[in-house]
C-alpha cells in the first residue's frame, strides 16, 4: 500500500504485480479515502470512510475503463462531502438494496398478512397473479409510480373488465402499498393513493312480497330439502351464501337467537340475528340431525361424511323456475331484497348495516333510495317544526 496522488499517468505507468501478488492499493494523498486498487488485469476505485459510530465502510466507484480517474475522484469528493454533513452512503445503498420487489413483497409479506384477515383472499390472489404482478412485479416498491398505476388502469379498461372489478384491482394495489409504508419497507408515497376509481353501477334487483312468497313456497316443495333450507335461511336473514353453507351447530345459539360467523368477509366475527322464521328453519334442521349425527354442519352433505352440503345451485334453479322468477336473478339478490324491505319499512341504515355485517355505513346507504316516502316524511319534520306545513283543508 502506498500514498500518492492518483492520476491517469501514474496508473498507466504502474508496474505489473509481482508473481503471486493479488492486489496493490494506492491511497490518494490529496483526497482522504480515495483508493485505487490494482489487480492482475484491472484497476478499481473505492471510497473509504467511517460512519458516525466509527464503523469503516468502502463504496466501489467503478473500474478504470468504465469510469475515468477524474470521474472516480469527483464521485469520491461528493461522497466525502455527504459524510461530512452526517450522511452514511453505504447505509443508504444497503437500504435501497433491501427494498423488495413488488413480487417479493407480495409473496413474503402481503399475502400471508391478508390470508390471516380476509375471507375473500382468493379474489385478491387472482388480481395479483393475473394482472398486477405481470405488470409491476419486477419493480422495487419505491420504483412504482402513479404513472405505472395509471397504465395498469388503462389496460384493465381496455380488457373490458367491469368497473367494479377494475376498482377491486386498484384497491388491492392501494392497500398493498399502504401496508408497505406502514411497515417502513421504503420511504416515499403510495403510488396508488388516488388511482382513479371508476363509477360503479350497482345491480339493483329485488324481490317483491308476492315473488318472495312464491319462492318460499317453491323451496318448501323442492326435492332437496337441505339445499332448499339454506336458501330459505338466506331469504329471512340476508346472510351470505358461504356464511350459511359453513354454519356449524357450535355456532348456533337458540337461546339468544344468534348464528355466529367466526370469520366474516371482513375477517372479523359477526353475529346473524335469527328471526322466529330463521330459528324455525334451524330447528327443523336440528330435528333431522339424527340422519347425520357426526356431521358438525347445520346443512350437512348427504354424500360426504363430515362435510357441508356441496351447493345450492340446483335447488335455486328449480325454485326460480317454479316461482316464475327472472332467470338472471342471483342468489346474492336475496341479500339485497332483505336489506331493501328493511329500508322500505323504515329501519335505520346503521341497523341494516349491523344485520348484514357491513363494516361501513356507506355500504348500507345504497338501500336508502328504496324508501322514498320514509325519507320524504323525515324531511317534512323540519318544515313542520317551523310551522311551514300548510294545514289540510277543513272538510
C-alpha atoms as one frame of an Amber mdcrd trajectory, in Angstrom:
protein
   0.000   0.000   0.000   1.278   3.443  -0.871   0.132   7.051  -0.639   0.445
   9.275  -3.692  -1.656  11.379  -5.961  -3.793   9.112  -8.120  -3.627  10.275
 -11.742  -4.193   8.732 -15.149  -0.458   8.894 -15.924   0.531   7.307 -12.632
  -1.874   4.413 -13.103  -0.713   3.912 -16.691   2.890   3.596 -15.524   2.211
   1.186 -12.641   4.475  -1.876 -12.777   2.874  -5.269 -13.045   2.096  -7.048
  -9.791   4.836  -9.412  -8.679   4.270 -13.106  -9.295   1.864 -14.437  -6.692
   0.601 -10.961  -5.792  -3.163 -10.482  -5.760  -3.659  -6.762  -5.272  -1.895
  -3.470  -4.605  -3.645  -0.464  -3.105  -2.812   3.205  -3.610  -4.258   5.787
  -1.219  -4.643   9.255  -2.655  -2.626  11.865  -0.746  -4.918  14.710  -1.808
  -8.355  13.215  -1.039  -8.523  11.120   2.102 -10.476   7.919   1.461  -9.943
   7.822  -2.324  -8.333   4.476  -3.242  -7.144   2.797  -6.444  -6.781  -0.976
  -6.189  -4.593  -2.743  -8.745  -5.157  -6.407  -9.543  -3.616  -8.597 -12.223
  -5.862  -7.318 -15.016  -7.938  -4.465 -13.559  -7.757  -1.264 -11.532 -10.808
  -0.425  -9.399 -11.599   2.778  -7.486 -13.060   2.871  -3.965 -14.024   5.442
  -1.368 -13.411   4.591   2.294 -14.954   6.411   5.268 -16.021   5.909   8.884
 -19.667   6.417   9.891 -20.934   8.237  12.986 -20.371   5.086  15.073 -16.785
   4.720  13.877 -17.519   1.722  11.633 -15.450   1.629   8.452 -17.161   1.313
   5.053 -15.974   1.150   1.474 -18.010   2.077  -1.593 -16.981   0.802  -5.009
 -16.759   3.672  -7.509 -16.082   1.660 -10.651 -13.354   0.105 -12.770 -10.851
   2.086 -14.802 -12.169   1.998 -18.316 -15.776   2.078 -17.176 -15.010   5.360
 -15.395 -12.089   7.753 -15.725  -9.798   8.814 -12.888 -11.427  12.259 -12.858
 -14.939  10.792 -12.705 -13.971   8.494  -9.829 -12.329  11.383  -7.963 -15.372
  13.639  -8.371 -17.635  10.863  -7.094 -15.350  10.349  -4.084 -15.376  14.108
  -3.378 -19.170  14.123  -3.449 -19.376  11.167  -1.072 -16.840  12.766   1.293
 -18.954  15.924   1.430 -22.020  13.813   2.148 -20.240  12.078   5.038 -19.029
  15.416   6.406 -22.669  16.534   6.581 -23.647  13.469   8.616 -24.614  11.150
   5.779 -23.906   7.442   5.532 -23.738   6.497   1.829 -23.109   2.798   2.422
 -26.118   2.531   4.731 -28.272   4.362   2.200 -27.111   1.993  -0.521 -27.797
  -1.044   1.682 -31.235   0.328   2.472 -32.023   0.634  -1.232 -30.812  -2.901
  -1.882 -33.056  -4.139   0.943 -36.232  -2.735  -0.625 -38.059  -5.761  -2.033
 -39.612  -6.015  -5.442 -43.399  -5.904  -5.636 -43.453  -9.631  -6.424 -41.210
 -10.454  -3.465 -43.215  -8.265  -1.091 -46.498  -9.838  -2.205 -45.225 -13.399
  -1.755 -43.357 -12.914   1.526 -45.338 -10.279   3.387 -48.592  -9.101   1.834
 -50.377 -12.364   1.009 -49.511 -14.033   4.358 -50.917 -10.928   6.050 -54.219
 -10.822   4.155 -54.713 -14.595   4.360 -54.995 -14.187   8.123 -57.556 -11.413
   7.856 -59.678 -11.709   4.702 -62.172 -14.379   3.695 -62.137 -13.150   0.089
 -58.381 -13.635  -0.253 -58.911 -15.883  -3.303 -60.046 -12.821  -5.264 -57.044
 -10.796  -4.083 -54.678 -13.602  -5.078 -56.256 -13.705  -8.549 -55.956  -9.928
  -9.026 -52.274 -10.088  -8.112 -51.365 -13.228 -10.046 -53.190 -12.466 -13.292
 -52.650  -8.745 -13.785 -50.826  -6.782 -11.077 -47.651  -8.890 -10.731 -47.137
  -9.317 -14.505 -47.376  -5.525 -14.871 -45.299  -4.151 -11.966 -43.962  -7.211
 -10.123 -40.310  -6.798 -11.130 -40.054  -3.220  -9.898 -38.866  -2.409  -6.399
 -41.568  -0.918  -4.199 -40.038   2.553  -4.385 -39.793   2.375  -8.185 -43.529
   2.062  -8.836 -45.010   5.402  -9.869 -48.532   6.815 -10.209 -47.942   6.573
 -13.964 -47.432   2.808 -13.622 -50.749   2.537 -11.803 -52.457   4.714 -14.425
 -51.106   2.498 -17.219 -52.357  -0.628 -15.461 -55.754   1.002 -15.017 -55.889
   1.783 -18.747 -55.050  -1.823 -19.607 -57.794  -3.119 -17.316 -60.295  -0.821
 -19.004 -59.100  -1.897 -22.461 -59.506  -5.524 -21.395 -63.212  -4.846 -20.958
 -63.416  -5.629 -17.242 -66.381  -4.331 -15.270 -65.838  -1.092 -13.368 -66.256
  -2.880 -10.069 -63.591  -5.453 -10.977 -61.185  -2.709 -12.040 -61.792  -0.895
  -8.760 -61.024  -4.073  -6.801 -57.645  -4.309  -8.584 -56.847  -0.677  -7.821
 -57.949  -1.055  -4.197 -55.659  -4.080  -3.850 -52.657  -2.070  -5.070 -53.516
   0.814  -2.756 -53.863  -1.468   0.274 -50.635  -3.256  -0.619 -48.559  -0.059
  -0.708 -50.247   1.311   2.424 -49.002  -1.748   4.307 -45.508  -1.476   2.839
 -45.323   2.146   4.013 -46.722   1.283   7.440 -44.090  -1.428   7.820 -41.404
   1.100   6.715 -40.168  -1.096   3.871 -39.492   2.003   1.816 -39.802   5.764
   2.108 -41.997   7.830  -0.154 -45.650   7.937  -1.063 -48.283   5.470  -2.138
 -48.358   5.475  -5.968 -51.954   4.230  -5.823 -53.163   6.782  -3.261 -55.506
   8.278  -5.878 -55.804   5.535  -8.501 -58.817   6.946 -10.320 -61.628   4.718
  -9.126 -64.364   4.217 -11.701 -68.033   4.878 -11.141 -69.867   1.688 -10.272
 -73.454   0.996 -11.148 -74.906  -1.294  -8.531 -77.112  -4.006  -9.950 -80.478
  -3.374  -8.332 -82.732  -6.447  -8.396 -85.152  -7.042  -5.558 -87.979  -9.457
  -4.916 -91.494  -8.178  -4.315 -93.595  -9.602  -1.475 -95.514 -11.806  -3.912
 -92.306 -13.081  -5.519 -90.795 -13.829  -2.121 -93.840 -15.834  -1.052 -93.773
 -17.749  -4.345 -90.077 -18.534  -3.877 -90.591 -19.765  -0.302 -93.455 -21.987
  -1.495 -91.265 -23.423  -4.262 -88.443 -24.138  -1.799 -90.832 -25.915   0.566
 -91.675 -28.314  -2.269 -88.130 -28.819  -3.605 -86.706 -32.338  -3.799 -83.502
 -31.294  -1.981 -84.678 -30.136   1.463 -81.177 -29.331   2.752 -80.242 -27.026
  -0.128 -83.744 -25.513  -0.014 -83.314 -24.820   3.709 -80.049 -22.957   3.001
 -81.832 -20.694   0.519 -84.761 -20.155   2.873 -82.341 -19.047   5.593 -80.740
 -16.561   3.187 -84.165 -15.065   2.419 -85.028 -14.358   6.064 -81.581 -13.352
   7.372 -79.786 -11.617   4.492 -76.777 -13.823   5.229 -74.138 -14.528   2.624
 -74.290 -17.942   0.960 -70.930 -19.014   2.383 -71.977 -17.998   5.886 -74.963
 -20.337   5.714 -73.181 -23.215   3.991 -70.359 -23.180   6.551 -72.592 -22.756
   9.612 -71.817 -25.295  12.335 -74.003 -26.297  15.268 -71.437 -24.975  17.731
 -72.123 -21.500  16.306 -75.923 -21.628  16.775 -77.322 -20.117  19.960 -81.074
 -20.807  20.045 -81.463 -19.177  23.449 -80.040 -15.822  22.347 -81.280 -16.150
  18.761 -77.849 -15.777  17.143 -75.809 -17.546  14.481 -72.144 -16.646  14.886
 -69.864 -16.374  11.871 -66.358 -16.808  13.364 -64.692 -15.128  10.411 -66.810
 -12.966   8.146 -65.892 -11.373   4.817 -64.134  -8.573   6.707 -62.054 -11.113
   8.612 -63.834 -10.381  11.908 -66.504 -12.411  13.730 -70.109 -11.334  13.244
 -73.472 -12.401  14.628 -76.534 -13.064  12.473 -79.790 -12.268  14.255 -82.308
 -15.106  13.958 -85.933 -14.094  13.486 -88.618 -16.595  14.552 -88.775 -17.894
  10.953 -84.991 -18.244  10.754 -84.973 -20.034  14.083 -87.690 -22.390  12.843
 -85.580 -23.290   9.790 -82.620 -24.157  12.009 -84.788 -26.075  14.437 -86.107
 -28.229  11.586 -82.508 -28.937  10.609 -81.720 -29.811  14.204 -84.687 -32.202
  14.311 -83.286 -34.251  11.421 -79.728 -34.177  12.739 -80.060 -37.853  13.605
 -79.578 -38.586   9.906 -76.006 -37.246  10.191 -75.204 -37.339  13.942 -71.440
 -36.901  13.478 -71.633 -34.029  10.989 -70.897 -30.674  12.671 -72.535 -28.639
   9.891 -76.065 -27.256  10.126 -76.648 -28.127   6.462 -74.844 -31.466   6.041
 -73.833 -33.200   2.842 -75.683 -36.399   2.002 -72.660 -37.706   0.093 -69.571
 -36.688   2.065 -69.410 -37.517   5.800 -68.499 -34.559   7.987 -68.847 -32.014
   5.175 -71.423 -29.288   4.411 -73.880 -29.574   1.540 -71.989 -29.224  -1.738
 -74.022 -26.377  -3.169 -77.449 -24.928  -3.768 -77.421 -24.014  -7.463 -79.666
 -26.883  -8.490 -82.292 -26.070  -5.887 -82.004 -22.381  -6.791 -82.621 -23.004
 -10.480 -85.618 -25.255  -9.772 -87.162 -22.845  -7.281 -86.756 -19.848  -9.602
 -88.465 -21.722 -12.384 -91.302 -22.960 -10.170 -91.864 -19.443  -8.757 -91.693
 -17.884 -12.252 -88.861 -15.547 -11.245 -86.433 -13.832 -13.701 -83.674 -16.123
 -14.966 -80.973 -13.554 -14.174 -81.960 -13.355 -10.506 -78.890 -14.267  -8.426
 -78.692 -15.911  -5.023 -76.939 -12.779  -3.751 -80.050 -10.775  -4.701 -81.794
 -12.406  -1.734 -79.434 -10.411   0.494 -80.290  -7.191  -1.379 -84.005  -7.957
  -1.114 -83.697  -8.468   2.636 -81.974  -5.098   3.009 -84.415  -3.361   0.676
 -87.519  -4.479   2.550 -85.921  -3.311   5.812 -85.203   0.106   4.280 -88.752
   0.370   2.940 -90.051  -0.427   6.413 -88.096   2.468   7.905 -85.256   0.527
   9.503 -82.298   2.891  10.133 -79.297   2.317   7.880 -76.986   1.630  10.802
 -79.263  -1.221  11.907 -79.400  -2.612   8.362 -75.614  -2.476   8.281 -75.414
  -4.302  11.605 -77.750  -7.047  10.387 -75.837  -7.523   7.128 -72.387  -7.235
   8.672 -71.359  -4.119   6.758 -68.164  -2.557   8.065 -69.016   0.874   6.608
 -72.280   2.809   6.633 -71.656   3.812   3.010 -72.228   0.196   2.010 -75.683
   0.247   3.569 -76.564   3.660   2.122 -77.218   2.124  -1.312 -80.569   0.946
   0.067 -81.710   4.373   1.258 -83.381   5.247  -2.054 -85.718   2.282  -1.682
 -87.754   4.073   0.988 -88.525   7.454  -0.665 -91.752   8.089   1.217 -89.998
   7.457   4.509 -87.323   9.987   3.537 -89.976  12.496   2.440 -91.752  12.114
   5.775 -88.464  12.603   7.609 -87.584  15.709   5.577 -91.012  17.174   6.388
 -90.211  17.093  10.110 -88.168  20.305   9.837 -90.904  22.197   7.981 -93.477
  21.029  10.489 -91.280  22.208  13.350 -91.179  25.676  11.739 -94.991  25.605
  11.238 -94.443  25.861   7.490 -96.560  22.851   6.582-100.000  24.037   5.440
-102.926  22.712   7.404-105.243  20.371   5.487-108.445  21.964   4.192-111.376
  21.664   6.525-113.901  19.076   5.410
